[in-house]
Amino acid sequence: MLRELHQELGIQADYGTATGQPVFDEASDLVDVGPNLVGRMQRLTPDAARRWADMVRAAAGDEILLLIVSGFRSYQYQADLIRNKIDAGQLISDILAVNTAPGFSQHHTGHAVDIATPGSRPLTEDFENTEAFQWLRAEASRFGFSMTYPRDNSWGIIYEPWHWSLSQASQQTKNQ
Ligand SMILES: [Zn+2]
């Protein structure tokens, strides 16, 4: 299915090996965690949803508002994002500098959240200047979340201070 999607979108067959990024399985067990800023319902795995709710509550206790921009994304949804940009006239090479190919987004796992807070434009580096970001740096690990793409990360992916995911360690703890 991924191969077909990639072919249809004009993504080169060696995309994964060329970028060194892992393929992520698509989560199937998902629960609603509330709508995002534009009213689209977001979903996470039950474990991630519980941890996210706990973290939002704890942040609120410190007068920090954590808002979800994006949780789970299916392979098909990631393909639609790219297809819309192709239809708008963008080149696939330019699109892939910003969006990962279907199969390679950590959002497929249902363990990753893009986080926003009032006073900062969503999905911009400016998020690192917010109190919410400082709070996450100090507290998110207590809930099992870590920043996947810090500055100069080994994946070669742009710095994404807004993208947090359950760390491997917390998932292993869950499975034990
Ligand atoms: Zn993200």
Backbone and ligand atoms as CSV (ligand in chain L), in Angstrom:
chain,resi,resn,atom,element,x,y,z
A,1,MET,N,N,0.831,-1.205,0.000
A,1,MET,CA,C,0.000,0.000,0.000
A,1,MET,C,C,0.868,1.259,0.000
A,2,LEU,N,N,1.931,1.265,0.837
A,2,LEU,CA,C,2.816,2.433,0.863
A,2,LEU,C,C,3.493,2.631,-0.483
A,3,ARG,N,N,3.953,1.496,-1.057
A,3,ARG,CA,C,4.641,1.568,-2.342
A,3,ARG,C,C,3.732,2.202,-3.406
A,4,GLU,N,N,2.467,1.775,-3.389
A,4,GLU,CA,C,1.516,2.325,-4.361
A,4,GLU,C,C,1.279,3.814,-4.135
A,5,LEU,N,N,1.116,4.198,-2.864
A,5,LEU,CA,C,0.904,5.617,-2.549
A,5,LEU,C,C,2.097,6.445,-3.004
A,6,HIS,N,N,3.299,5.924,-2.724
A,6,HIS,CA,C,4.508,6.665,-3.086
A,6,HIS,C,C,4.614,6.816,-4.601
A,7,GLN,N,N,4.310,5.719,-5.306
A,7,GLN,CA,C,4.358,5.770,-6.776
A,7,GLN,C,C,3.390,6.817,-7.310
A,8,GLU,N,N,2.190,6.777,-6.765
A,8,GLU,CA,C,1.152,7.697,-7.238
A,8,GLU,C,C,1.555,9.154,-6.997
A,9,LEU,N,N,2.246,9.402,-5.869
A,9,LEU,CA,C,2.609,10.781,-5.517
A,9,LEU,C,C,3.939,11.206,-6.138
A,10,GLY,N,N,4.611,10.261,-6.801
A,10,GLY,CA,C,5.891,10.597,-7.423
A,10,GLY,C,C,7.043,10.644,-6.439
A,11,ILE,N,N,6.926,9.878,-5.346
A,11,ILE,CA,C,7.994,9.808,-4.348
A,11,ILE,C,C,8.950,8.684,-4.741
A,12,GLN,N,N,10.241,8.972,-4.730
A,12,GLN,CA,C,11.224,7.990,-5.192
A,12,GLN,C,C,11.244,6.752,-4.291
A,13,ALA,N,N,11.494,5.607,-4.909
A,13,ALA,CA,C,11.448,4.321,-4.196
A,13,ALA,C,C,12.486,4.251,-3.078
A,14,ASP,N,N,13.587,5.022,-3.204
A,14,ASP,CA,C,14.638,4.944,-2.186
A,14,ASP,C,C,14.464,6.023,-1.109
A,15,TYR,N,N,13.277,6.618,-1.015
A,15,TYR,CA,C,13.032,7.714,-0.057
A,15,TYR,C,C,13.500,7.348,1.356
A,16,GLY,N,N,13.085,6.151,1.840
A,16,GLY,CA,C,13.410,5.754,3.214
A,16,GLY,C,C,14.898,5.617,3.447
A,17,THR,N,N,15.567,4.906,2.559
A,17,THR,CA,C,17.000,4.703,2.755
A,17,THR,C,C,17.764,6.009,2.543
A,18,ALA,N,N,17.276,6.838,1.621
A,18,ALA,CA,C,17.978,8.103,1.349
A,18,ALA,C,C,17.913,9.040,2.544
A,19,THR,N,N,16.797,9.030,3.270
A,19,THR,CA,C,16.653,9.957,4.389
A,19,THR,C,C,17.019,9.314,5.731
A,20,GLY,N,N,17.144,7.985,5.761
A,20,GLY,CA,C,17.476,7.298,7.017
A,20,GLY,C,C,16.339,7.290,8.016
A,21,GLN,N,N,15.146,7.622,7.557
A,21,GLN,CA,C,14.007,7.658,8.481
A,21,GLN,C,C,13.332,6.293,8.565
A,22,PRO,N,N,12.829,5.941,9.757
A,22,PRO,CA,C,12.130,4.657,9.899
A,22,PRO,C,C,10.697,4.727,9.392
A,23,VAL,N,N,10.172,3.570,8.996
A,23,VAL,CA,C,8.744,3.458,8.667
A,23,VAL,C,C,7.986,3.217,9.973
A,24,PHE,N,N,6.883,3.889,10.143
A,24,PHE,CA,C,6.067,3.719,11.344
A,24,PHE,C,C,4.788,2.963,11.007
A,25,ASP,N,N,4.426,2.012,11.887
A,25,ASP,CA,C,3.156,1.313,11.708
A,25,ASP,C,C,2.004,2.290,11.957
A,26,GLU,N,N,0.911,2.015,11.300
A,26,GLU,CA,C,-0.295,2.807,11.492
A,26,GLU,C,C,-1.055,2.242,12.689
A,27,ALA,N,N,-1.319,3.082,13.701
A,27,ALA,CA,C,-2.065,2.616,14.869
A,27,ALA,C,C,-3.493,2.279,14.466
A,28,SER,N,N,-4.066,1.241,15.103
A,28,SER,CA,C,-5.453,0.896,14.797
A,28,SER,C,C,-6.362,1.149,16.003
A,29,ASP,N,N,-5.783,1.075,17.210
A,29,ASP,CA,C,-6.568,1.283,18.430
A,29,ASP,C,C,-6.447,2.756,18.838
A,30,LEU,N,N,-7.497,3.522,18.596
A,30,LEU,CA,C,-7.429,4.979,18.793
A,30,LEU,C,C,-8.651,5.482,19.544
A,31,VAL,N,N,-8.447,6.549,20.316
A,31,VAL,CA,C,-9.578,7.184,21.007
A,31,VAL,C,C,-9.561,8.690,20.730
A,32,ASP,N,N,-10.736,9.307,20.769
A,32,ASP,CA,C,-10.847,10.756,20.572
A,32,ASP,C,C,-10.236,11.488,21.771
A,33,VAL,N,N,-9.487,12.550,21.488
A,33,VAL,CA,C,-8.923,13.355,22.589
A,33,VAL,C,C,-9.396,14.806,22.513
A,34,GLY,N,N,-10.330,15.093,21.618
A,34,GLY,CA,C,-10.857,16.452,21.508
A,34,GLY,C,C,-10.465,17.082,20.194
A,35,PRO,N,N,-11.191,18.148,19.817
A,35,PRO,CA,C,-10.921,18.815,18.542
A,35,PRO,C,C,-9.689,19.719,18.618
A,36,ASN,N,N,-9.059,19.942,17.468
A,36,ASN,CA,C,-7.936,20.878,17.417
A,36,ASN,C,C,-8.449,22.297,17.169
A,37,LEU,N,N,-7.530,23.209,16.868
A,37,LEU,CA,C,-7.877,24.628,16.751
A,37,LEU,C,C,-8.873,24.911,15.637
A,38,VAL,N,N,-8.900,24.042,14.602
A,38,VAL,CA,C,-9.840,24.264,13.506
A,38,VAL,C,C,-11.040,23.314,13.586
A,39,GLY,N,N,-11.217,22.690,14.761
A,39,GLY,CA,C,-12.417,21.907,15.002
A,39,GLY,C,C,-12.382,20.480,14.507
A,40,ARG,N,N,-11.195,20.021,14.054
A,40,ARG,CA,C,-11.091,18.647,13.582
A,40,ARG,C,C,-10.751,17.726,14.773
A,41,MET,N,N,-11.570,16.695,14.991
A,41,MET,CA,C,-11.340,15.774,16.108
A,41,MET,C,C,-9.981,15.100,15.970
A,42,GLN,N,N,-9.232,15.048,17.054
A,42,GLN,CA,C,-7.917,14.398,17.065
A,42,GLN,C,C,-7.983,13.103,17.857
A,43,ARG,N,N,-7.145,12.141,17.462
A,43,ARG,CA,C,-7.136,10.836,18.119
A,43,ARG,C,C,-5.712,10.425,18.479
A,44,LEU,N,N,-5.596,9.656,19.558
A,44,LEU,CA,C,-4.322,9.075,19.986
A,44,LEU,C,C,-4.598,7.648,20.442
A,45,THR,N,N,-3.555,6.853,20.662
A,45,THR,CA,C,-3.764,5.535,21.256
A,45,THR,C,C,-4.297,5.741,22.677
A,46,PRO,N,N,-4.959,4.749,23.243
A,46,PRO,CA,C,-5.498,4.922,24.603
A,46,PRO,C,C,-4.419,5.318,25.607
A,47,ASP,N,N,-3.241,4.707,25.512
A,47,ASP,CA,C,-2.147,5.028,26.436
A,47,ASP,C,C,-1.701,6.481,26.267
A,48,ALA,N,N,-1.481,6.890,25.031
A,48,ALA,CA,C,-1.034,8.262,24.779
A,48,ALA,C,C,-2.128,9.262,25.162
A,49,ALA,N,N,-3.380,8.896,24.927
A,49,ALA,CA,C,-4.494,9.790,25.262
A,49,ALA,C,C,-4.564,10.028,26.770
A,50,ARG,N,N,-4.351,8.956,27.539
A,50,ARG,CA,C,-4.401,9.081,28.996
A,50,ARG,C,C,-3.253,9.974,29.482
A,51,ARG,N,N,-2.063,9.730,28.935
A,51,ARG,CA,C,-0.894,10.520,29.343
A,51,ARG,C,C,-1.047,11.980,28.921
A,52,TRP,N,N,-1.599,12.189,27.720
A,52,TRP,CA,C,-1.821,13.551,27.221
A,52,TRP,C,C,-2.800,14.296,28.140
A,53,ALA,N,N,-3.899,13.622,28.509
A,53,ALA,CA,C,-4.897,14.254,29.383
A,53,ALA,C,C,-4.286,14.600,30.734
A,54,ASP,N,N,-3.468,13.680,31.282
A,54,ASP,CA,C,-2.805,13.940,32.564
A,54,ASP,C,C,-1.877,15.153,32.455
A,55,MET,N,N,-1.164,15.226,31.329
A,55,MET,CA,C,-0.196,16.310,31.140
A,55,MET,C,C,-0.910,17.652,30.975
A,56,VAL,N,N,-1.998,17.661,30.205
A,56,VAL,CA,C,-2.766,18.900,30.010
A,56,VAL,C,C,-3.295,19.401,31.357
A,57,ARG,N,N,-3.773,18.458,32.175
A,57,ARG,CA,C,-4.340,18.816,33.472
A,57,ARG,C,C,-3.254,19.402,34.377
A,58,ALA,N,N,-2.089,18.745,34.387
A,58,ALA,CA,C,-0.989,19.229,35.230
A,58,ALA,C,C,-0.525,20.614,34.776
A,59,ALA,N,N,-0.457,20.811,33.476
A,59,ALA,CA,C,-0.047,22.115,32.943
A,59,ALA,C,C,-1.055,23.188,33.345
A,60,ALA,N,N,-2.339,22.844,33.223
A,60,ALA,CA,C,-3.388,23.805,33.580
A,60,ALA,C,C,-3.254,24.222,35.041
A,61,GLY,N,N,-2.818,23.286,35.877
A,61,GLY,CA,C,-2.593,23.583,37.286
A,61,GLY,C,C,-1.497,24.621,37.479
A,62,ASP,N,N,-0.598,24.703,36.518
A,62,ASP,CA,C,0.471,25.713,36.538
A,62,ASP,C,C,0.125,26.897,35.625
A,63,GLU,N,N,-1.156,26.997,35.271
A,63,GLU,CA,C,-1.661,28.085,34.407
A,63,GLU,C,C,-1.019,28.098,33.026
A,64,ILE,N,N,-0.733,26.887,32.526
A,64,ILE,CA,C,-0.206,26.722,31.166
A,64,ILE,C,C,-1.268,26.005,30.344
A,65,LEU,N,N,-1.602,26.555,29.177
A,65,LEU,CA,C,-2.607,25.932,28.313
A,65,LEU,C,C,-1.917,25.195,27.170
A,66,LEU,N,N,-2.070,23.856,27.151
A,66,LEU,CA,C,-1.517,23.036,26.065
A,66,LEU,C,C,-2.655,22.659,25.123
A,67,LEU,N,N,-2.524,23.009,23.848
A,67,LEU,CA,C,-3.561,22.716,22.856
A,67,LEU,C,C,-3.023,21.722,21.837
A,68,ILE,N,N,-3.881,20.776,21.443
A,68,ILE,CA,C,-3.446,19.800,20.435
A,68,ILE,C,C,-3.727,20.360,19.031
A,69,VAL,N,N,-2.707,20.328,18.183
A,69,VAL,CA,C,-2.877,20.727,16.780
A,69,VAL,C,C,-3.125,19.484,15.937
A,70,SER,N,N,-2.352,18.432,16.232
A,70,SER,CA,C,-2.420,17.233,15.411
A,70,SER,C,C,-1.991,16.027,16.240
A,71,GLY,N,N,-2.780,14.965,16.186
A,71,GLY,CA,C,-2.414,13.710,16.840
A,71,GLY,C,C,-2.160,12.650,15.779
A,72,PHE,N,N,-2.956,11.572,15.837
A,72,PHE,CA,C,-2.810,10.490,14.852
A,72,PHE,C,C,-3.077,10.981,13.433
A,73,ARG,N,N,-2.273,10.483,12.474
A,73,ARG,CA,C,-2.565,10.673,11.049
A,73,ARG,C,C,-2.413,9.327,10.346
A,74,SER,N,N,-3.384,8.973,9.516
A,74,SER,CA,C,-3.292,7.739,8.741
A,74,SER,C,C,-2.343,7.930,7.565
A,75,TYR,N,N,-1.899,6.832,6.962
A,75,TYR,CA,C,-1.089,6.898,5.736
A,75,TYR,C,C,-1.856,7.703,4.676
A,76,GLN,N,N,-3.162,7.395,4.595
A,76,GLN,CA,C,-4.001,8.029,3.580
A,76,GLN,C,C,-4.091,9.540,3.804
A,77,TYR,N,N,-4.209,9.942,5.078
A,77,TYR,CA,C,-4.316,11.374,5.383
A,77,TYR,C,C,-3.021,12.092,5.020
A,78,GLN,N,N,-1.882,11.447,5.321
A,78,GLN,CA,C,-0.591,12.047,4.979
A,78,GLN,C,C,-0.468,12.189,3.456
A,79,ALA,N,N,-0.972,11.176,2.732
A,79,ALA,CA,C,-0.960,11.231,1.268
A,79,ALA,C,C,-1.861,12.363,0.770
A,80,ASP,N,N,-3.012,12.552,1.428
A,80,ASP,CA,C,-3.927,13.630,1.022
A,80,ASP,C,C,-3.284,15.001,1.189
A,81,LEU,N,N,-2.553,15.175,2.312
A,81,LEU,CA,C,-1.859,16.451,2.546
A,81,LEU,C,C,-0.932,16.761,1.377
A,82,ILE,N,N,-0.183,15.734,0.961
A,82,ILE,CA,C,0.791,15.906,-0.122
A,82,ILE,C,C,0.081,16.110,-1.454
A,83,ARG,N,N,-0.995,15.316,-1.683
A,83,ARG,CA,C,-1.741,15.412,-2.933
A,83,ARG,C,C,-2.330,16.816,-3.117
A,84,ASN,N,N,-2.826,17.395,-2.010
A,84,ASN,CA,C,-3.406,18.746,-2.092
A,84,ASN,C,C,-2.361,19.766,-2.522
A,85,LYS,N,N,-1.131,19.589,-2.031
A,85,LYS,CA,C,-0.064,20.528,-2.394
A,85,LYS,C,C,0.369,20.326,-3.848
A,86,ILE,N,N,0.365,19.071,-4.305
A,86,ILE,CA,C,0.681,18.798,-5.723
A,86,ILE,C,C,-0.387,19.455,-6.598
A,87,ASP,N,N,-1.648,19.281,-6.194
A,87,ASP,CA,C,-2.754,19.877,-6.958
A,87,ASP,C,C,-2.652,21.400,-6.980
A,88,ALA,N,N,-2.045,21.961,-5.916
A,88,ALA,CA,C,-1.886,23.425,-5.854
A,88,ALA,C,C,-0.651,23.890,-6.626
A,89,GLY,N,N,0.061,22.935,-7.229
A,89,GLY,CA,C,1.164,23.309,-8.111
A,89,GLY,C,C,2.555,23.182,-7.515
A,90,GLN,N,N,2.651,22.637,-6.287
A,90,GLN,CA,C,3.983,22.500,-5.681
A,90,GLN,C,C,4.717,21.263,-6.200
A,91,LEU,N,N,6.028,21.329,-6.217
A,91,LEU,CA,C,6.836,20.187,-6.633
A,91,LEU,C,C,6.992,19.218,-5.465
A,92,ILE,N,N,6.977,17.904,-5.779
A,92,ILE,CA,C,7.068,16.892,-4.721
A,92,ILE,C,C,8.361,17.066,-3.916
A,93,SER,N,N,9.451,17.465,-4.567
A,93,SER,CA,C,10.720,17.641,-3.839
A,93,SER,C,C,10.597,18.758,-2.805
A,94,ASP,N,N,9.865,19.820,-3.153
A,94,ASP,CA,C,9.673,20.923,-2.201
A,94,ASP,C,C,8.744,20.493,-1.061
A,95,ILE,N,N,7.721,19.725,-1.404
A,95,ILE,CA,C,6.754,19.282,-0.394
A,95,ILE,C,C,7.439,18.385,0.637
A,96,LEU,N,N,8.321,17.491,0.149
A,96,LEU,CA,C,8.958,16.525,1.055
A,96,LEU,C,C,10.006,17.169,1.965
A,97,ALA,N,N,10.319,18.434,1.712
A,97,ALA,CA,C,11.204,19.148,2.633
A,97,ALA,C,C,10.442,19.559,3.892
A,98,VAL,N,N,9.108,19.540,3.797
A,98,VAL,CA,C,8.265,19.992,4.908
A,98,VAL,C,C,7.411,18.839,5.464
A,99,ASN,N,N,6.858,18.010,4.575
A,99,ASN,CA,C,6.026,16.878,4.987
A,99,ASN,C,C,6.785,15.574,4.746
A,100,THR,N,N,6.730,14.650,5.708
A,100,THR,CA,C,7.334,13.346,5.448
A,100,THR,C,C,6.440,12.558,4.500
A,101,ALA,N,N,7.024,11.596,3.789
A,101,ALA,CA,C,6.249,10.721,2.916
A,101,ALA,C,C,5.318,9.859,3.771
A,102,PRO,N,N,4.178,9.417,3.209
A,102,PRO,CA,C,3.296,8.505,3.948
A,102,PRO,C,C,4.109,7.302,4.449
A,103,GLY,N,N,3.876,6.910,5.713
A,103,GLY,CA,C,4.623,5.806,6.309
A,103,GLY,C,C,5.751,6.278,7.196
A,104,PHE,N,N,6.212,7.508,6.990
A,104,PHE,CA,C,7.391,7.995,7.699
A,104,PHE,C,C,7.078,9.086,8.720
A,105,SER,N,N,5.793,9.350,8.936
A,105,SER,CA,C,5.422,10.346,9.940
A,105,SER,C,C,5.209,9.654,11.278
A,106,GLN,N,N,5.820,10.206,12.334
A,106,GLN,CA,C,5.635,9.624,13.663
A,106,GLN,C,C,4.169,9.736,14.092
A,107,HIS,N,N,3.416,10.598,13.432
A,107,HIS,CA,C,1.996,10.735,13.775
A,107,HIS,C,C,1.198,9.474,13.435
A,108,HIS,N,N,1.739,8.596,12.582
A,108,HIS,CA,C,1.043,7.334,12.276
A,108,HIS,C,C,0.917,6.451,13.525
A,109,THR,N,N,1.845,6.618,14.480
A,109,THR,CA,C,1.870,5.740,15.652
A,109,THR,C,C,0.749,6.032,16.638
A,110,GLY,N,N,0.167,7.243,16.554
A,110,GLY,CA,C,-0.820,7.639,17.563
A,110,GLY,C,C,-0.180,8.011,18.885
A,111,HIS,N,N,1.155,8.110,18.909
A,111,HIS,CA,C,1.896,8.455,20.126
A,111,HIS,C,C,2.456,9.873,20.087
A,112,ALA,N,N,2.231,10.577,18.964
A,112,ALA,CA,C,2.857,11.886,18.785
A,112,ALA,C,C,1.803,12.986,18.756
A,113,VAL,N,N,2.122,14.120,19.348
A,113,VAL,CA,C,1.226,15.280,19.331
A,113,VAL,C,C,1.992,16.535,18.923
A,114,ASP,N,N,1.364,17.336,18.083
A,114,ASP,CA,C,1.839,18.688,17.817
A,114,ASP,C,C,1.086,19.598,18.776
A,115,ILE,N,N,1.843,20.397,19.534
A,115,ILE,CA,C,1.268,21.183,20.625
A,115,ILE,C,C,1.377,22.679,20.323
A,116,ALA,N,N,0.295,23.388,20.637
A,116,ALA,CA,C,0.291,24.847,20.508
A,116,ALA,C,C,-0.128,25.452,21.841
A,117,THR,N,N,0.060,26.767,21.956
A,117,THR,CA,C,-0.374,27.489,23.142
A,117,THR,C,C,-0.750,28.899,22.707
A,118,PRO,N,N,-1.688,29.542,23.405
A,118,PRO,CA,C,-2.094,30.894,23.002
A,118,PRO,C,C,-0.899,31.853,22.981
A,119,GLY,N,N,-0.890,32.769,22.019
A,119,GLY,CA,C,0.166,33.774,21.957
A,119,GLY,C,C,1.322,33.395,21.070
A,120,SER,N,N,1.256,32.210,20.467
A,120,SER,CA,C,2.335,31.769,19.585
A,120,SER,C,C,1.713,31.113,18.359
A,121,ARG,N,N,2.207,31.440,17.169
A,121,ARG,CA,C,1.627,30.868,15.950
A,121,ARG,C,C,1.906,29.375,15.903
A,122,PRO,N,N,0.879,28.532,15.698
A,122,PRO,CA,C,1.078,27.073,15.726
A,122,PRO,C,C,2.115,26.615,14.697
A,123,LEU,N,N,2.878,25.598,15.091
A,123,LEU,CA,C,3.830,24.933,14.194
A,123,LEU,C,C,4.915,25.884,13.676
A,124,THR,N,N,5.343,26.809,14.525
A,124,THR,CA,C,6.493,27.642,14.184
A,124,THR,C,C,7.520,27.544,15.313
A,125,GLU,N,N,8.767,27.847,14.960
A,125,GLU,CA,C,9.850,27.765,15.945
A,125,GLU,C,C,9.620,28.680,17.126
A,126,ASP,N,N,8.771,29.685,16.905
A,126,ASP,CA,C,8.449,30.642,17.963
A,126,ASP,C,C,7.901,29.937,19.211
A,127,PHE,N,N,7.402,28.714,19.045
A,127,PHE,CA,C,6.865,27.968,20.192
A,127,PHE,C,C,7.910,27.814,21.292
A,128,GLU,N,N,9.190,27.798,20.893
A,128,GLU,CA,C,10.238,27.590,21.905
A,128,GLU,C,C,10.367,28.780,22.853
A,129,ASN,N,N,9.771,29.918,22.490
A,129,ASN,CA,C,9.852,31.102,23.349
A,129,ASN,C,C,8.674,31.217,24.313
A,130,THR,N,N,7.824,30.188,24.352
A,130,THR,CA,C,6.633,30.258,25.201
A,130,THR,C,C,6.865,29.611,26.557
A,131,GLU,N,N,6.042,30.014,27.509
A,131,GLU,CA,C,6.093,29.383,28.835
A,131,GLU,C,C,5.681,27.917,28.728
A,132,ALA,N,N,4.781,27.631,27.786
A,132,ALA,CA,C,4.343,26.243,27.591
A,132,ALA,C,C,5.540,25.361,27.226
A,133,PHE,N,N,6.404,25.872,26.366
A,133,PHE,CA,C,7.577,25.090,25.959
A,133,PHE,C,C,8.516,24.876,27.150
A,134,GLN,N,N,8.741,25.925,27.922
A,134,GLN,CA,C,9.603,25.791,29.097
A,134,GLN,C,C,9.010,24.753,30.066
A,135,TRP,N,N,7.694,24.782,30.195
A,135,TRP,CA,C,7.011,23.831,31.077
A,135,TRP,C,C,7.233,22.408,30.554
A,136,LEU,N,N,7.050,22.217,29.254
A,136,LEU,CA,C,7.226,20.882,28.665
A,136,LEU,C,C,8.656,20.386,28.867
A,137,ARG,N,N,9.617,21.261,28.665
A,137,ARG,CA,C,11.027,20.876,28.847
A,137,ARG,C,C,11.262,20.332,30.254
A,138,ALA,N,N,10.585,20.948,31.212
A,138,ALA,CA,C,10.801,20.560,32.613
A,138,ALA,C,C,9.945,19.375,33.029
A,139,GLU,N,N,8.729,19.274,32.485
A,139,GLU,CA,C,7.738,18.351,33.051
A,139,GLU,C,C,7.300,17.196,32.140
A,140,ALA,N,N,7.449,17.332,30.815
A,140,ALA,CA,C,6.838,16.353,29.909
A,140,ALA,C,C,7.339,14.933,30.149
A,141,SER,N,N,8.592,14.798,30.542
A,141,SER,CA,C,9.156,13.455,30.730
A,141,SER,C,C,8.430,12.690,31.841
A,142,ARG,N,N,7.871,13.413,32.806
A,142,ARG,CA,C,7.100,12.757,33.873
A,142,ARG,C,C,5.908,12.014,33.290
A,143,PHE,N,N,5.429,12.449,32.133
A,143,PHE,CA,C,4.262,11.835,31.488
A,143,PHE,C,C,4.672,10.931,30.328
A,144,GLY,N,N,5.988,10.777,30.145
A,144,GLY,CA,C,6.491,9.882,29.112
A,144,GLY,C,C,6.740,10.552,27.772
A,145,PHE,N,N,6.530,11.876,27.695
A,145,PHE,CA,C,6.704,12.569,26.416
A,145,PHE,C,C,8.093,13.195,26.306
A,146,SER,N,N,8.633,13.161,25.096
A,146,SER,CA,C,9.887,13.866,24.817
A,146,SER,C,C,9.807,14.512,23.444
A,147,MET,N,N,10.696,15.465,23.208
A,147,MET,CA,C,10.733,16.160,21.925
A,147,MET,C,C,11.444,15.254,20.928
A,148,THR,N,N,10.785,14.940,19.817
A,148,THR,CA,C,11.369,13.995,18.868
A,148,THR,C,C,12.449,14.635,18.002
A,149,TYR,N,N,12.224,15.888,17.622
A,149,TYR,CA,C,13.111,16.544,16.658
A,149,TYR,C,C,13.741,17.797,17.243
A,150,PRO,N,N,14.677,17.612,18.210
A,150,PRO,CA,C,15.383,18.786,18.742
A,150,PRO,C,C,16.279,19.387,17.658
A,151,ARG,N,N,16.856,20.527,17.959
A,151,ARG,CA,C,17.775,21.167,17.011
A,151,ARG,C,C,18.885,20.196,16.633
A,152,ASP,N,N,19.274,20.166,15.368
A,152,ASP,CA,C,20.371,19.317,14.884
A,152,ASP,C,C,20.151,17.846,15.212
A,153,ASN,N,N,18.908,17.371,15.069
A,153,ASN,CA,C,18.620,15.965,15.361
A,153,ASN,C,C,19.223,15.059,14.288
A,154,SER,N,N,19.383,13.800,14.664
A,154,SER,CA,C,20.087,12.860,13.782
A,154,SER,C,C,19.255,12.456,12.566
A,155,TRP,N,N,17.951,12.778,12.569
A,155,TRP,CA,C,17.094,12.406,11.432
A,155,TRP,C,C,17.262,13.364,10.265
A,156,GLY,N,N,17.883,14.518,10.514
A,156,GLY,CA,C,17.962,15.521,9.457
A,156,GLY,C,C,16.639,16.218,9.233
A,157,ILE,N,N,15.765,16.147,10.237
A,157,ILE,CA,C,14.457,16.811,10.141
A,157,ILE,C,C,14.552,18.164,10.835
A,158,ILE,N,N,13.841,19.156,10.297
A,158,ILE,CA,C,13.897,20.498,10.868
A,158,ILE,C,C,13.532,20.470,12.350
A,159,TYR,N,N,14.058,21.439,13.078
A,159,TYR,CA,C,13.772,21.604,14.501
A,159,TYR,C,C,12.271,21.815,14.694
A,160,GLU,N,N,11.649,20.938,15.502
A,160,GLU,CA,C,10.203,21.027,15.726
A,160,GLU,C,C,9.907,21.076,17.222
A,161,PRO,N,N,10.042,22.260,17.835
A,161,PRO,CA,C,9.809,22.344,19.289
A,161,PRO,C,C,8.376,22.000,19.696
A,162,TRP,N,N,7.451,21.971,18.724
A,162,TRP,CA,C,6.036,21.697,19.009
A,162,TRP,C,C,5.692,20.205,18.957
A,163,HIS,N,N,6.605,19.356,18.478
A,163,HIS,CA,C,6.286,17.937,18.243
A,163,HIS,C,C,6.840,17.081,19.381
A,164,TRP,N,N,5.934,16.469,20.146
A,164,TRP,CA,C,6.295,15.647,21.303
A,164,TRP,C,C,5.686,14.263,21.144
A,165,SER,N,N,6.419,13.255,21.616
A,165,SER,CA,C,5.949,11.887,21.442
A,165,SER,C,C,6.300,11.053,22.664
A,166,LEU,N,N,5.535,9.984,22.875
A,166,LEU,CA,C,5.910,9.050,23.920
A,166,LEU,C,C,7.288,8.506,23.568
A,167,SER,N,N,8.188,8.526,24.515
A,167,SER,CA,C,9.542,8.038,24.256
A,167,SER,C,C,9.539,6.515,24.247
A,168,GLN,N,N,10.556,5.934,23.605
A,168,GLN,CA,C,10.693,4.475,23.571
A,168,GLN,C,C,10.638,3.894,24.982
A,169,ALA,N,N,11.340,4.561,25.918
A,169,ALA,CA,C,11.443,4.031,27.281
A,169,ALA,C,C,10.064,3.875,27.911
A,170,SER,N,N,9.197,4.879,27.723
A,170,SER,CA,C,7.893,4.798,28.380
A,170,SER,C,C,7.033,3.730,27.691
A,171,GLN,N,N,7.226,3.534,26.368
A,171,GLN,CA,C,6.457,2.495,25.698
A,171,GLN,C,C,6.899,1.112,26.156
A,172,GLN,N,N,8.230,0.970,26.383
A,172,GLN,CA,C,8.722,-0.322,26.854
A,172,GLN,C,C,8.191,-0.598,28.264
A,173,THR,N,N,8.190,0.434,29.090
A,173,THR,CA,C,7.672,0.285,30.449
A,173,THR,C,C,6.227,-0.208,30.392
A,174,LYS,N,N,5.484,0.364,29.464
A,174,LYS,CA,C,4.082,-0.001,29.319
A,174,LYS,C,C,3.938,-1.464,28.943
A,175,ASN,N,N,4.873,-1.955,28.093
A,175,ASN,CA,C,4.751,-3.313,27.581
A,175,ASN,C,C,5.245,-4.377,28.566
A,176,GLN,N,N,5.951,-3.953,29.598
A,176,GLN,CA,C,6.523,-4.942,30.517
A,176,GLN,C,C,5.491,-5.472,31.510
L,1,ZN,ZN,ZN,4.297,16.591,14.452
